[in-house]
């Protein structure tokens, strides 16, 4: 998978409250590419899509389905993004609740 930005997750799956680290020089979600690679702590990979409804102010993260290194399938999931904090070298995203996949 070759995408310009990679997000790193300290877990093999996502859950409410999980944090992702996006290694980027951008300081705001508005400056992030819509699609980026997502690497989990067990070495599994997926791709993620940031979605923003204009005028709404809220962000969603859509994560494509993938399999963990142990072979556990994880279907596509949609998460609210409750916080995005610019830190040196990137952005940290905090996930909120899981939404129904569309």
N, C-alpha and C positions, 0 to 999 in steps of 0.2 A: 504494500500500500504506500503510495508516494503522494503525500499532501504537504503543503507548505508549512503548516503548523501542527504540532503534536501536543495533545493534552495527556497528562499522566494522572493515573488514579492509583491510590495506595491500597487498593482492594481488587479482588477478582470480579467484583460486580458492583453495581451502584445501589444506593438506598437513600431515603430521606436523611439529609444532614451530611452526606458524603461530599468531599471536596475534591476538585480537579485543579490541576496546575497546568496552565497554558503558557508554554515558553514562547514569548513574543515581546516585541518592543512596543506594541500597542498598549494603551492604557485604559481603553474603554471597549465595551462589548461591540459598540457600533463600528469599531475599526477592525474587528476580527473577520476573517473570511467566513462565509456561510457554512462551509464544510471543512472539517479537519479530522486528522487521525486521532484515535484514542487508544492509548496503551495501558493495559491493566497490570497490576503488580505481579500476576502469575505469567506474564509474557504474552497473553492473548491480546488480540487487536480487534478494533471495530472502527467505524467511521461515525462521526457525530455531526449534526446539523443544528446550528443556532437559528431560532425562529423568533421574530419580533413582530408583533402586530402594531403597525404605525398608529401613533396616538394613544396607545394603550399603556405603554411604559413597562409592560411585563415581558419576560423572556422565557422561552422554552428550549430545552435541549432534547433533541431526538437522537437516540442512539440505535444504530442498526443492529439487527440480531447478530450474535456471535456465539462461539463455543469457548468455554474456559479451557485451560490446558488440561484439566482432568476430564474434559469431554462433556461437561454439563452444558446443554444448549440454553441460551438466554434469548428470548424473543425480543423484537424491537420494543423499546420502551421510550416513553415521553416523560420528561421531568420539568417541573418549574425550576427556574433559577432564582434563588432568593437573595443572593448577594454576589457581587463581583468586586474584588478588591485588587487594585493595582499594587504590586509589590516589585521589588527590584528584579528585573529579568522576565516579568510576565504578569499574568492575571490569575487570581485564585477564584474559582467559582464554587459556590455552595448550593447544593441541590435542595429543593423543597419536596413537595409531594409528587407522587407519580400520577400522571394523567392517563386517561384511556388512549390507547394507540389508535390512530386513524387509518 
